[in-house]
Amino acid sequence: MQRTERAQKRLPVGLDDVLEAARRLDGVAIRTPVFTSRTLDERVGGRIFLKAENFQRGGAFKFRGAYNKISSLRPGTGVASYSSGNHAQAVALAASLVGSSAVIVMPRDAPEQKVEATRGYGAEVVFYDRYSEDRDEIGRRLAVERGLTLVPPYEDPFVMAGQGTASLELLEEAGPLEALVVPVGGGGLIAGSATAAKGTQGGIEVIGVEPEAGDDTRRSLAAGHRVKIAVPRTIADGLQVDAPGELTFEVTRLLVDQIVAVSDEQIVQAMVFLFERMKLVVEPSGAVGVAALLAGLVDVSGRRVGVILSGGNVAARRFAELVSEPSG
Amino acid sequence: MQRTERAQKRLPVGLDDVLEAARRLDGVAIRTPVFTSRTLDERVGGRIFLKAENFQRGGAFKFRGAYNKISSLRPGTGVASYSSGNHAQAVALAASLVGSSAVIVMPRDAPEQKVEATRGYGAEVVFYDRYSEDRDEIGRRLAVERGLTLVPPYEDPFVMAGQGTASLELLEEAGPLEALVVPVGGGGLIAGSATAAKGTQGGIEVIGVEPEAGDDTRRSLAAGHRVKIAVPRTIADGLQVDAPGELTFEVTRLLVDQIVAVSDEQIVQAMVFLFERMKLVVEPSGAVGVAALLAGLVDVSGRRVGVILSGGNVAARRFAELVSEPSG
């Protein structure tokens, strides 16, 4: 029995961890709303439930994992992270909430807005040159020199468990679902989501969505081992990873049923649909699930399907560029 | 006593009408969410509650008034309306829900998207030439010839009462408020809102917001009678009226404390703030309240203030144009 094999495997994260994360996050993370849309249902022929993590603190699901990790550390532990995206702000915010100091390593050419937002949460920003320096090494060195604990964006059981709480809430609110559709970058969100979903509703199908140019997890599943690709060029900046994580891939290969891939054009179409029909601002990485549905890549016909809208951090001018290009 | 004078005046709409509208709309209109934002509160120095009518059926508060009116008619009564905006779709949708036929008079050059959306609700669209024909006359003639009941966009007690239910819900959810900030076009929304607010929380200040170019209600209040201006040029297309309604002005002059006016640039800044910080899509007319707060035109310091985000019907490409212009 496949199920028994799964249970026997010692996975890095389990349903208990997600449930414990949910208790830690209770009253701290926003229990984000679930949206439905007659128009979307008619368009795709199923009953769709959208979990709006764009309304999460920091504008993305990343707060869940970061807070779950940081709040599990000995009080007062300083933390460090490297990221140019949503994870950095999530770590800065989570650290400020538990009264810890945070150092975020960012590329020198990171958008001023993101640097300011990170500093706004009280974090120290350390710059590196993304063309000549290795951020992992800088992060590790800082951690050693200053006695900081690194908070990885996905390669950590507490981070994965925290991310899984979004799906846990969605499943609680929407009731039984036949499928769950989740964006895939490094794999933290889908690992946590699959753990929550298969743990609470055994028969549910878990479907990951990657950008076409960055389908490292799809290739890895096909190959049966982690495959590394060139750093993908895609508008889904949150999903620009070149390989799945080790820990996340252990979970993904056992619990995820299928990975589909969407084009940048399909992502923009989904962002426009969410904007015009549902009045929701969703960033490119956050819109891949709806993109897959609208493009007919997932069979949702007559099914109850949950979709994670993972974040909403896109500048208005960037959105304007995306929807004004001929392909949009 | 001013209060007694008010009570003695026989206004066209009262709290009872709003409460009755709320009962009619219960389970039909969406009880839209109320959003708060630490960032907004810090920026303006008050505690702000945003009523998100962009999530209402049809994408704007207009559904409330239209449904309240149409559902109060004898069953099967056909209805007619003229509008190129949110009211047309609201009438079409409300008529379809109660099983009535609807005829909507629209300018021949109305956006295809709006025409299709109106037809999508099962309404018949009758075109007129906005440069050579009078839509009021066409609407009235159609009504007479076909025995249809006209559903005016604001000059109607049922319409005003329906619009007031948004504020009623906001006041119920947010608790006691010191001020309520509401967009002003023809005056249906603010008449209903002021009726609900002063009727339930006597001491509350009711503040209307107009576009600078279309401050007909502000001028009318200053003059003590309805003043007609040239049709205003403003991006807030829902507020492009040249004079307050007769009935709405009767309510406004007694119950509204103050009108402020915002520039198109301030409106765009508010739309960008709502997009980037709150992940909400709000159309220009719907963003005037937040624009007034961000521009410092309303004293909210240390106060609990409700704001109606009246709608979210703006095309993605139009939003892109607005935020890409140098003034934005």
Interface residues (C-beta under 8 A of the other chain):
Chain A: P33 A52 N54 F55 G59 M271 V272 F275 E276 K279 L280 V281 V282 G312 V314 A315 A316 R317 F319 A320 E321 V323 S324
Chain B: P33 A52 N54 F55 G59 M271 V272 F275 E276 K279 L280 V281 V282 G312 V314 A315 A316 R317 F319 A320 E321 V323 S324
